[in-house]
Amino acid sequence: MTNLGDLVVTIFYLAVAAVIITAVVLFSRSHRKQKEQLDRIEDQLNHLIKK
Protein backbone atom coordinates (compact mmCIF):
# COMPACT_ATOMS: atom_id res chain seq x y z
CA MET A 1 0.00 0.00 0.00
CA THR A 2 1.28 3.45 -0.92
CA ASN A 3 2.30 5.68 1.92
CA LEU A 4 0.73 9.16 2.06
CA GLY A 5 4.19 10.73 2.38
CA ASP A 6 5.34 9.05 -0.84
CA LEU A 7 2.29 10.42 -2.62
CA VAL A 8 2.92 13.96 -1.36
CA VAL A 9 6.58 13.83 -2.43
CA THR A 10 5.64 12.51 -5.87
CA ILE A 11 3.08 15.27 -6.36
CA PHE A 12 5.64 17.84 -5.20
CA TYR A 13 8.24 16.63 -7.71
CA LEU A 14 5.67 16.62 -10.52
CA ALA A 15 4.66 20.17 -9.61
CA VAL A 16 8.29 21.31 -9.62
CA ALA A 17 8.82 19.70 -13.03
CA ALA A 18 5.67 21.37 -14.38
CA VAL A 19 6.83 24.77 -13.09
CA ILE A 20 10.25 24.35 -14.72
CA ILE A 21 8.74 23.32 -18.06
CA THR A 22 6.26 26.20 -17.93
CA ALA A 23 9.04 28.67 -17.14
CA VAL A 24 11.13 27.46 -20.08
CA VAL A 25 8.18 27.71 -22.47
CA LEU A 26 7.22 31.20 -21.28
CA PHE A 27 10.82 32.40 -21.48
CA SER A 28 11.27 31.08 -25.01
CA ARG A 29 7.99 32.66 -26.17
CA SER A 30 8.93 35.98 -24.59
CA HIS A 31 12.38 35.87 -26.15
CA ARG A 32 10.92 35.11 -29.59
CA LYS A 33 8.39 37.96 -29.35
CA GLN A 34 11.12 40.38 -28.30
CA LYS A 35 13.29 39.28 -31.24
CA GLU A 36 10.40 39.74 -33.66
CA GLN A 37 9.73 43.23 -32.29
CA LEU A 38 13.39 44.18 -32.64
CA ASP A 39 13.39 42.86 -36.23
CA ARG A 40 10.36 45.04 -37.05
CA ILE A 41 12.02 48.10 -35.54
CA GLU A 42 15.20 47.38 -37.48
CA ASP A 43 13.22 47.06 -40.72
CA GLN A 44 11.49 50.38 -40.05
CA LEU A 45 14.81 52.09 -39.34
CA ASN A 46 16.34 50.65 -42.50
CA HIS A 47 13.33 51.89 -44.47
CA LEU A 48 13.71 55.39 -43.03
CA ILE A 49 17.45 55.49 -43.70
CA LYS A 50 17.01 54.46 -47.36
CA LYS A 51 14.65 57.37 -48.08
C-alpha positions as CSV (number, residue, x, y, z in Angstrom):
1,M,0.0,0.0,0.0
2,T,1.3,3.5,-0.9
3,N,2.3,5.7,1.9
4,L,0.7,9.2,2.1
5,G,4.2,10.7,2.4
6,D,5.3,9.1,-0.8
7,L,2.3,10.4,-2.6
8,V,2.9,14.0,-1.4
9,V,6.6,13.8,-2.4
10,T,5.6,12.5,-5.9
11,I,3.1,15.3,-6.4
12,F,5.6,17.8,-5.2
13,Y,8.2,16.6,-7.7
14,L,5.7,16.6,-10.5
15,A,4.7,20.2,-9.6
16,V,8.3,21.3,-9.6
17,A,8.8,19.7,-13.0
18,A,5.7,21.4,-14.4
19,V,6.8,24.8,-13.1
20,I,10.3,24.3,-14.7
21,I,8.7,23.3,-18.1
22,T,6.3,26.2,-17.9
23,A,9.0,28.7,-17.1
24,V,11.1,27.5,-20.1
25,V,8.2,27.7,-22.5
26,L,7.2,31.2,-21.3
27,F,10.8,32.4,-21.5
28,S,11.3,31.1,-25.0
29,R,8.0,32.7,-26.2
30,S,8.9,36.0,-24.6
31,H,12.4,35.9,-26.1
32,R,10.9,35.1,-29.6
33,K,8.4,38.0,-29.3
34,Q,11.1,40.4,-28.3
35,K,13.3,39.3,-31.2
36,E,10.4,39.7,-33.7
37,Q,9.7,43.2,-32.3
38,L,13.4,44.2,-32.6
39,D,13.4,42.9,-36.2
40,R,10.4,45.0,-37.0
41,I,12.0,48.1,-35.5
42,E,15.2,47.4,-37.5
43,D,13.2,47.1,-40.7
44,Q,11.5,50.4,-40.1
45,L,14.8,52.1,-39.3
46,N,16.3,50.7,-42.5
47,H,13.3,51.9,-44.5
48,L,13.7,55.4,-43.0
49,I,17.4,55.5,-43.7
50,K,17.0,54.5,-47.4
51,K,14.6,57.4,-48.1
